[in-house]
Amino acid sequence: MSEAQSAADENRFPTVGIIGGGQLARMSAQPAIALGVHLRVLAASLEDSAAQVIPDVRIGSHDDVQAVLDFAEGLDVVTFDHEHVPPEILAQLVDRGIAVHPSPDALIHAQDKVVMRAALSAARLPCPQWASLAADADAATTQSVLSEFGERAGWPLILKTSRGGYDGRGVWVADSLDAALAIVEAHPLTAPTQWLLEERVDFTRELAAQVARSPHGQAVAYPIVQTVQQDGICREVIAPAPELASDLSIDAQRIALKVAEVVGVTGMLAVEMFETADGLLINELAMRPHNSGHWTIDGAVTSQFENHLRAVLDLPLGSPAARAPYSVMVNVLGTDKGGIYAAYRHVMAREPHAKVHMYGKSPRPGRKLGHVTISGDDLPSLIERGNHAADYLAGVIDE
């Protein structure tokens, strides 16, 4: 290698490929610009959220082997906007020597809830009672498994598909054995997808712990947040979780760091948890930036999106510390009303300290169109103002 070529290589900034063109990829653009990192996105359409703002876009499907392999050509690392890329495609990337973060071996724990539950239980991490039911189980086995678990965990039960579900999809509540049998019969599954059966947890509230972990093992933990769900979709996040005992906060961070170590994740990891009278239980995992961490864009020293890029590139991680006593993030959820841009004047005039982030999506009921974050020290006021701004943008209120 010539001296000039060596110098050029030392001055070349990396290219990160993100599979998926949603809002998580879109919100990675700003920290990539600041870091000097080039982004390439594999999007389904030029209308996708990220494709509207990131110039280097390749059009293709995440489950098309050739589209993914062509997309990854020349990239320094591949990461994800979502967890739906088939493991066998990721294995081909690894076989070609392409860095994939999180690795397929780690990502499977976010892709398959039964795999996740088995790994966390083996590591003695706190989980709800659970059992699995194979997709091809015959009628007698299905009835036996559901009946036995229902007697052990108590009715009602939660039934989840092990793969593919998100934002409340692929989740049912069964009040009885007959109801559970009807759910299974009405939703036939194909292997490797299975049924995950869980006890219905009597929880006080839902929490989320986020950590960033790099390939060489450095990890940082963000403040624990409280999440509020609406029809299975995150509506509101409060950072840090109010009135959370310090020992529980530390325990939640410890659990998340342990999960990251056990599954070998690199990048951002979100661990959704239930707070119960007896402590914490792990609900779900996400191995990417997560809705519960959107507050970090405006409310933390280093956003989850910047730390995800730092982590997958094995750069030193940034501080996760909060910039204000509280930050409240409220999702703008679509309705059958339009006029979001027309609502800007009211929201910006009423809340000059609020930060509005829109994702370039066409409205439809329940769709995440954007979010509003507002920070300060008066939590009740922040909650009221953040919700007012989000509801005004969505057209829920007009006064």
Wavefront OBJ file of the C-alpha trace (Angstrom):
o trace
v 0.000 0.000 0.000
v 1.363 3.441 -0.969
v 1.877 6.169 1.592
v -0.794 8.265 -0.107
v -3.282 5.378 -0.026
v -2.523 4.753 3.642
v -3.159 8.402 4.476
v -6.412 8.349 2.494
v -7.619 5.271 4.376
v -6.816 6.897 7.720
v -8.884 9.950 6.743
v -11.843 7.996 5.343
v -14.948 8.078 7.485
v -17.038 4.880 7.645
v -20.322 4.049 5.947
v -23.049 2.511 8.080
v -25.861 0.637 6.381
v -29.281 0.582 8.032
v -31.740 -2.081 6.903
v -35.186 -0.523 7.090
v -36.317 2.953 6.136
v -38.477 3.878 9.115
v -38.279 6.715 11.611
v -35.429 5.145 13.587
v -33.185 5.308 10.530
v -34.463 8.823 9.842
v -33.536 10.030 13.334
v -30.040 8.548 12.913
v -29.274 11.063 10.151
v -28.566 14.068 12.378
v -25.983 12.402 14.671
v -24.391 10.774 11.601
v -23.902 14.229 10.101
v -22.266 15.483 13.293
v -19.996 12.427 13.479
v -19.070 12.639 9.809
v -20.464 9.147 9.275
v -22.077 8.263 5.948
v -25.428 6.464 6.075
v -26.932 4.123 3.490
v -30.513 2.915 3.906
v -32.321 -0.092 2.472
v -35.892 1.138 2.145
v -38.998 -0.415 0.656
v -39.944 2.850 -1.052
v -38.681 6.373 -1.657
v -41.668 7.454 0.424
v -40.273 5.714 3.528
v -39.498 8.004 6.439
v -35.694 7.700 6.231
v -35.587 7.728 2.428
v -36.978 11.269 2.495
v -33.914 12.671 4.306
v -30.972 10.300 3.659
v -29.560 10.660 0.131
v -27.946 7.220 -0.196
v -31.024 5.019 -0.524
v -31.310 1.571 -2.059
v -34.789 0.262 -2.772
v -35.441 -3.349 -1.846
v -36.994 -5.702 0.662
v -35.337 -6.783 3.895
v -36.278 -10.390 3.134
v -34.835 -10.408 -0.400
v -31.421 -12.114 -0.168
v -29.935 -10.492 -3.240
v -31.259 -7.029 -2.373
v -29.647 -7.228 1.074
v -26.336 -8.571 -0.262
v -26.178 -5.874 -2.953
v -27.043 -3.216 -0.385
v -24.217 -4.339 1.937
v -21.524 -4.142 -0.732
v -18.827 -1.697 0.429
v -20.347 -1.003 3.841
v -18.253 -0.887 7.008
v -21.090 -2.193 9.177
v -24.733 -3.204 8.828
v -27.319 -2.413 11.493
v -31.106 -2.252 11.676
v -34.188 -0.047 11.845
v -36.232 -3.148 12.764
v -35.673 -6.793 13.754
v -37.423 -8.508 10.837
v -34.470 -9.479 8.631
v -34.449 -13.300 8.350
v -31.553 -14.896 10.277
v -30.455 -16.894 7.238
v -29.900 -13.661 5.272
v -27.854 -12.171 8.104
v -25.764 -15.347 8.194
v -24.876 -14.786 4.549
v -23.673 -11.272 5.358
v -21.456 -12.607 8.126
v -20.112 -15.335 5.829
v -19.046 -12.597 3.404
v -17.054 -10.895 6.137
v -19.448 -7.972 6.606
v -19.722 -6.645 10.158
v -23.297 -6.989 11.436
v -24.283 -5.293 14.707
v -26.090 -6.626 16.575
v -24.924 -10.018 15.366
v -27.435 -12.624 14.138
v -26.737 -14.670 17.279
v -27.734 -11.700 19.426
v -30.585 -10.412 17.263
v -32.453 -13.713 17.370
v -33.309 -12.903 21.013
v -35.279 -9.880 19.807
v -36.704 -11.736 16.797
v -37.991 -14.766 18.686
v -39.636 -14.322 22.078
v -39.321 -18.005 23.006
v -35.560 -17.930 22.331
v -35.391 -14.757 24.428
v -37.330 -16.234 27.348
v -35.198 -19.405 27.350
v -31.921 -17.454 27.401
v -33.018 -15.021 30.104
v -34.445 -17.784 32.293
v -31.227 -19.798 31.930
v -29.311 -16.722 33.106
v -31.664 -16.439 36.121
v -32.915 -13.037 35.038
v -36.410 -12.118 36.294
v -39.152 -13.146 33.836
v -42.873 -13.861 34.080
v -43.889 -17.509 34.225
v -43.923 -18.820 30.656
v -44.245 -21.864 28.430
v -44.089 -22.526 24.700
v -46.378 -24.339 22.308
v -45.123 -25.569 18.919
v -46.892 -24.388 15.781
v -47.507 -27.960 14.642
v -48.749 -29.312 17.995
v -51.736 -31.593 17.618
v -55.070 -30.890 19.304
v -54.408 -33.103 22.317
v -50.975 -31.598 22.975
v -52.302 -28.061 22.510
v -55.081 -28.631 25.041
v -52.699 -30.309 27.490
v -50.072 -27.535 27.341
v -52.626 -24.720 27.658
v -54.505 -26.462 30.468
v -51.371 -27.274 32.477
v -49.926 -23.790 32.126
v -53.254 -22.151 32.920
v -53.495 -24.155 36.139
v -49.923 -23.278 37.065
v -49.902 -19.566 36.178
v -53.594 -18.827 36.663
v -56.125 -17.411 34.218
v -56.194 -15.126 32.319
v -53.094 -15.915 30.218
v -51.223 -13.863 27.635
v -50.696 -15.575 24.272
v -48.033 -14.177 21.936
v -46.642 -15.241 18.608
v -42.920 -15.776 19.126
v -42.026 -13.899 15.947
v -43.346 -10.897 14.069
v -45.476 -9.131 16.674
v -44.976 -5.503 17.711
v -47.003 -2.496 18.954
v -49.664 -4.797 20.376
v -49.890 -7.026 17.299
v -49.576 -10.756 17.813
v -50.754 -10.545 21.448
v -54.004 -11.888 22.906
v -55.527 -12.274 26.368
v -57.318 -15.557 27.108
v -59.666 -15.683 30.102
v -60.181 -19.433 29.941
v -58.982 -22.639 28.341
v -61.759 -22.452 25.742
v -60.744 -18.888 24.865
v -57.083 -19.885 24.525
v -57.969 -22.840 22.291
v -60.080 -20.554 20.108
v -57.211 -18.066 19.728
v -54.766 -20.784 18.709
v -57.239 -22.271 16.260
v -58.050 -18.889 14.704
v -54.389 -17.947 14.182
v -52.485 -20.922 12.736
v -48.704 -20.487 12.877
v -45.914 -21.826 10.721
v -42.612 -22.999 12.210
v -40.225 -21.654 13.356
v -42.852 -19.317 14.870
v -44.292 -20.734 18.100
v -46.804 -19.714 20.722
v -45.369 -18.054 23.822
v -47.641 -18.428 26.843
v -47.126 -16.019 29.732
v -48.774 -15.283 33.027
v -50.723 -12.052 33.139
v -48.544 -9.862 35.348
v -50.182 -7.690 37.998
v -47.890 -4.706 37.552
v -47.773 -1.239 39.052
v -46.392 0.395 35.917
v -44.212 -0.273 32.880
v -40.571 0.780 32.805
v -37.835 0.685 30.191
v -34.074 0.425 30.627
v -31.754 1.330 27.769
v -28.082 0.510 27.461
v -25.530 0.918 24.711
v -22.811 -1.731 24.352
v -19.858 -1.760 21.975
v -18.059 -4.784 20.469
v -15.132 -4.417 22.868
v -17.529 -4.531 25.830
v -17.892 -0.899 26.911
v -21.443 -0.222 28.079
v -23.411 2.754 29.387
v -26.871 2.821 30.968
v -29.481 5.555 30.521
v -31.851 6.670 33.288
v -34.806 4.318 33.771
v -37.985 5.664 32.207
v -41.694 5.128 32.771
v -43.760 4.263 29.705
v -47.511 4.618 29.239
v -49.200 2.366 26.667
v -52.368 3.056 24.701
v -53.889 0.094 22.826
v -50.521 -1.636 22.857
v -48.684 1.423 21.490
v -46.367 3.607 23.537
v -48.091 6.930 24.165
v -45.882 8.685 26.731
v -42.407 8.369 28.260
v -41.212 10.094 31.427
v -37.470 10.274 32.063
v -36.458 9.458 34.691
v -39.334 7.343 36.009
v -40.896 9.443 38.793
v -40.725 8.217 42.395
v -38.749 5.134 41.423
v -36.804 3.864 44.437
v -33.065 4.173 43.915
v -32.495 0.470 44.552
v -35.055 -0.469 41.877
v -33.529 2.014 39.441
v -30.089 0.511 39.973
v -31.530 -2.988 39.721
v -33.222 -2.164 36.392
v -29.953 -0.828 34.969
v -28.110 -3.881 36.269
v -30.647 -6.193 34.649
v -30.349 -4.421 31.298
v -26.546 -4.538 31.381
v -26.679 -8.232 32.268
v -29.094 -8.929 29.402
v -26.738 -7.153 26.994
v -23.868 -9.312 28.209
v -25.826 -12.582 28.174
v -27.119 -12.209 24.610
v -23.979 -10.453 23.334
v -25.720 -7.400 21.936
v -23.798 -4.585 20.254
v -25.533 -1.253 19.757
v -28.571 -0.043 21.637
v -30.636 -2.429 23.739
v -34.028 -1.587 25.233
v -35.372 -3.814 28.004
v -39.046 -3.241 28.698
v -39.994 -4.220 32.253
v -42.931 -4.518 34.601
v -42.632 -2.994 38.066
v -44.537 -5.213 40.468
v -45.025 -5.363 44.223
v -42.277 -8.004 44.326
v -39.767 -6.294 42.048
v -39.031 -6.192 38.319
v -39.913 -8.607 35.511
v -38.583 -8.456 31.960
v -41.275 -8.052 29.311
v -39.702 -7.432 25.876
v -36.323 -6.684 24.234
v -35.422 -4.440 21.308
v -31.893 -4.347 19.836
v -31.924 -0.941 18.184
v -32.927 2.577 19.147
v -36.349 2.381 20.743
v -39.416 4.535 21.243
v -38.717 4.662 24.980
v -35.453 6.469 24.199
v -36.629 9.212 21.843
v -36.465 11.662 24.748
v -32.661 11.362 24.623
v -32.457 13.427 21.417
v -33.269 16.569 23.384
v -32.991 15.383 26.978
v -29.666 13.529 27.251
v -26.033 14.466 26.726
v -25.762 11.760 24.042
v -28.854 10.550 22.209
v -29.626 6.869 21.769
v -29.139 7.344 18.020
v -25.633 8.744 18.395
v -24.658 6.055 20.890
v -26.020 3.358 18.581
v -23.780 4.626 15.779
v -20.828 4.915 18.144
v -21.418 1.398 19.432
v -21.743 -0.376 16.082
v -18.557 1.401 14.931
v -16.795 0.442 18.195
v -16.155 4.084 19.083
v -16.052 5.240 22.720
v -19.591 5.745 23.966
v -21.031 9.116 24.951
v -22.512 10.115 28.290
v -26.116 8.945 28.816
v -26.752 11.533 31.545
v -29.961 13.567 31.503
v -29.768 17.297 30.771
v -32.794 18.250 32.901
v -34.567 16.965 36.009
v -37.336 15.540 33.787
v -38.060 15.021 30.104
v -41.498 14.014 28.865
v -41.853 12.511 25.388
v -45.332 12.089 23.900
v -45.976 10.288 20.620
v -48.125 11.970 17.990
v -50.520 9.164 17.063
v -52.472 9.428 13.849
v -56.205 10.065 13.708
v -58.638 10.412 10.825
v -57.982 14.157 10.863
v -55.290 15.992 8.922
v -53.735 19.421 9.165
v -50.615 18.592 11.174
v -48.495 21.321 9.608
v -51.295 23.818 10.096
v -51.142 23.028 13.832
v -47.471 24.021 14.082
v -48.191 27.688 14.678
v -50.327 26.979 17.743
v -47.957 24.369 19.215
v -44.798 26.386 18.668
v -46.351 29.590 19.989
v -47.829 27.880 23.055
v -44.752 25.761 23.840
v -41.546 27.460 22.654
v -39.492 25.076 24.822
v -41.008 21.963 23.254
v -39.187 20.039 20.530
v -41.339 18.648 17.729
v -40.081 15.726 15.634
v -42.168 14.542 12.673
v -41.445 11.426 10.633
v -42.799 12.326 7.187
v -45.585 9.742 7.361
v -49.099 10.006 5.996
v -51.686 9.986 8.806
v -53.760 6.953 9.712
v -55.360 6.061 13.048
v -52.866 4.805 15.625
v -49.793 5.333 13.415
v -46.750 6.958 15.027
v -46.406 10.199 13.064
v -43.888 11.940 15.295
v -43.213 12.924 18.879
v -42.939 15.947 21.136
v -40.368 16.296 23.927
v -40.365 18.922 26.644
v -37.917 19.152 29.559
v -37.880 20.959 32.893
v -38.439 20.501 36.624
v -42.250 20.757 36.967
v -43.335 17.233 36.022
v -47.152 17.668 36.140
v -46.828 20.747 33.921
v -44.518 18.937 31.487
v -46.966 16.020 31.181
v -49.926 18.332 30.548
v -48.051 20.496 28.045
v -46.477 17.591 26.187
v -49.815 15.814 25.800
v -51.554 19.015 24.724
v -48.954 19.595 22.008
v -49.123 16.008 20.727
v -52.934 15.968 20.780
v -53.120 19.295 18.962
v -50.783 18.061 16.231
v -52.838 14.878 15.870
v -56.125 16.797 15.684
v -57.511 15.305 18.885
v -58.044 18.816 20.232
v -58.263 22.191 18.456
v -58.368 24.685 21.292
l 1 2 3 4 5 6 7 8 9 10 11 12 13 14 15 16 17 18 19 20 21 22 23 24 25 26 27 28 29 30 31 32 33 34 35 36 37 38 39 40 41 42 43 44 45 46 47 48 49 50 51 52 53 54 55 56 57 58 59 60 61 62 63 64 65 66 67 68 69 70 71 72 73 74 75 76 77 78 79 80 81 82 83 84 85 86 87 88 89 90 91 92 93 94 95 96 97 98 99 100 101 102 103 104 105 106 107 108 109 110 111 112 113 114 115 116 117 118 119 120 121 122 123 124 125 126 127 128 129 130 131 132 133 134 135 136 137 138 139 140 141 142 143 144 145 146 147 148 149 150 151 152 153 154 155 156 157 158 159 160 161 162 163 164 165 166 167 168 169 170 171 172 173 174 175 176 177 178 179 180 181 182 183 184 185 186 187 188 189 190 191 192 193 194 195 196 197 198 199 200 201 202 203 204 205 206 207 208 209 210 211 212 213 214 215 216 217 218 219 220 221 222 223 224 225 226 227 228 229 230 231 232 233 234 235 236 237 238 239 240 241 242 243 244 245 246 247 248 249 250 251 252 253 254 255 256 257 258 259 260 261 262 263 264 265 266 267 268 269 270 271 272 273 274 275 276 277 278 279 280 281 282 283 284 285 286 287 288 289 290 291 292 293 294 295 296 297 298 299 300 301 302 303 304 305 306 307 308 309 310 311 312 313 314 315 316 317 318 319 320 321 322 323 324 325 326 327 328 329 330 331 332 333 334 335 336 337 338 339 340 341 342 343 344 345 346 347 348 349 350 351 352 353 354 355 356 357 358 359 360 361 362 363 364 365 366 367 368 369 370 371 372 373 374 375 376 377 378 379 380 381 382 383 384 385 386 387 388 389 390 391 392 393 394 395 396 397 398 399
